[in-house]
Amino acid sequence: MARGHQKALSQQKNAEKQAKMKKAQGSNQKNAAQKCLIFACTVCKAQMPDPKTYLQHFQSKHPKSPLPAELQQAPAATS
């Protein structure tokens, strides 16, 4: 009977360990994804990974607003 109790405790301990690892892994993926989003729209604060995407976003979502300084030197996007 001692083995049955020990087995149940081991399974519970392992389940807690796996849950902690899974939670830590999820936050690492979120942090890595957040680091890739380096451009933030000055109007709506949406985040983009590169200047080309940022320019396309700005031209489609905010056509009446003037281009920000960081987009002045970006290559022209096709319409």
Secondary structure as GFF3:
##gff-version 3
##sequence-region A 1 79
A	DSSP	alpha_helix	2	36	.	.	.	ID=ss1
A	DSSP	beta_strand	39	40	.	.	.	ID=ss2
A	DSSP	beta_strand	47	48	.	.	.	ID=ss3
A	DSSP	alpha_helix	51	61	.	.	.	ID=ss4
A	DSSP	alpha_helix	69	72	.	.	.	ID=ss5
###
